[in-house]
Amino acid sequence: MNGKSGTPASPRADAMPTEGYVLSVDGKLKAEFKASEDAMAAGLKLKQAYPVLQVQVFDAAARSYTSILQPDPATLPEK
């Protein structure tokens, strides 16, 4: 996180991260997080707001992507 503003740090465009988790939107790395839970929560919030986007979380240590899918409305608890 950026110490001054409290927002997640943006990764460099010319280098792949070597640690942490990075939110990928439509194939572009956008925001870096220390914990996978934080990255998944941010990705899910983004996917709910904009369902047509391709949102993934990149695990830098494992060098793998995890897709964020739109939750099925039938499985969500009723309000």
Sequence and secondary structure as in RCSB ss.txt:
>XXXX:A:sequence
MNGKSGTPASPRADAMPTEGYVLSVDGKLKAEFKASEDAMAAGLKLKQAYPVLQVQVFDAAARSYTSILQPDPAT
LPEK
>XXXX:A:secstr
  TTT S B   TTS  SSSEEEEETTEEEEEESSHHHHHHHHHHHHHH TTS EEEEETTTTEEEEE    GGG
S   
